[in-house]
């Protein structure tokens, strides 16, 4: 059952990674003054938000307790201490991303991207920060699973 949860967690992470990357491409266009396909950009935010919540819940509720003992305690803490530290850094950033993502999602529902919108720079900055955190989390997650999984 744990392998299946890990597969679902990974699939949700990949959906999140793909949709937030597409969103990033579109908000960089906003930065350059190109305001095309706004509804599609908002759809990418919605998909990435839902995928992030699924990833977070699957990881936190289903995978973290067995990971904490089977992988972290029995393997990483004794053999790969750097992996424990890297995992903890990833988890802290992912928790921060959860809060930021709620703000970003709500902002995406209320903002109309245009050159004269004072919230646009905040919106773009949040999108870039979230993309960075999600890419970092995915890379660290894939790296750590390559050493040992549940």
C-alpha angles and dihedrals in degrees: 000000000000092000089053091050089049090052091051090046090051093046092051090048091052092050089049092048093050096046095045089049091053088047090052092054090052097047091049083059088055089054088056092048097257109134103179129137094013093164091053090051090052090050090055089053091051094047093046091047093052091044091049092051090049091048092047094048095044090049097042101041105026106029109024099070095053091038091053092059107025099041110015101038100034099037119010098042092053103032108021109027090166088060091057090051093047091049091052091049089051092050093050092050091046090053090051089048090055091061093041091048092055089053092044093049093049091046091050089056094051106033124087106204111230136138093257097049109114092205094057095090091051090048093050092045092051091050093051092047093049092048090052093049093046093048090048092048093048094049092047091046093050090045094051094046088054087063099042136340135190 
